[in-house]
Amino acid sequence: MKKQFLLCTVLLSGTVIAWAQKPDTAQVLVHYKFSHVRDTTNREHPYTENMILIVGKNAGAYKSYDKRLQDALFKKQVQEQEANSVDGHVNIQRRSSGSGTEYYQFPNGKKMVRKEPLLFNNYLITDALPAIDWKISSDTATFGGLHCQKATTHFKGRDYTAWFSPDLPLHIGPWKLNGLPGVIVEAYDTKKEVDFKFDGIEKAIIFTKKGDRPANQASDSQGRMAVMIGMDDEDSDPNIIQLPTKAIRTTEKEFVNLQEAMRKDPNAFAQSMINAHSASQGDGRPAPKIDIKIGPPQVINNQIELPEKK
């Protein structure tokens, strides 16, 4: 297990650096209870996940809060076992929790970057920030003490209602939603099949020095860990908005081809990556053999993005 863990670490650290994107300082963190009816034959059990939107002055990042917490816990467990192990053996079964897909919005450059994990690597896919035709109404409401205004639109095959806060002037929101004169703090489609439900807002905690960071996670008033939420770049502040430096830049078409190759034969796909890495080291040692087991795919007959009716 230790060898495999170290191997994964090496593969991640050896990936191609994507490009330099000027980091942005987080101002607030908006929490969402995300739900999506993926299987219309089982509407009583939608997919759910705790998500977070990190809002800066010029950029935003939408990530899985569940995955951030699980990554932090796994990292802590590995460090503790390595510190207490006599023979260096690490044996931890990692739970899969939350999506690894992340969305980075850059309104000034009208650009969006999606981070997709696939086996040992992370991939970055750049696209134009979607232009959404919103209709702003005079209806108002309050979310977490924020004065918000209502807007509606048709986007990606669904009719959405959104509530945005002019007090947070950045034109971003969860997922791909953007373009309103304020951060979108809640949004849902008319059928409530896709729901980004507001779950709180907090001020970002920024560390000026590496030594300022506490060893353990801090909890907010609702018991949520609000500090250690990232693993992509371990030495960076998790509340600084920047593209992962340990990632591979690719296109949508190339990534779909990689996903298809992974689905057809996960062991061959993984082994080819490991063989290529071992060959690049030039030390003559054979690549380790691995055995990956992937469970049956989930039933998804109701994608978040629907085809437009003709």
Order of alpha helices (4+ residues) and beta strands (2+ residues): alpha-beta-beta-beta-alpha-beta-beta-beta-beta-beta-beta-beta-beta-beta-beta-alpha-alpha
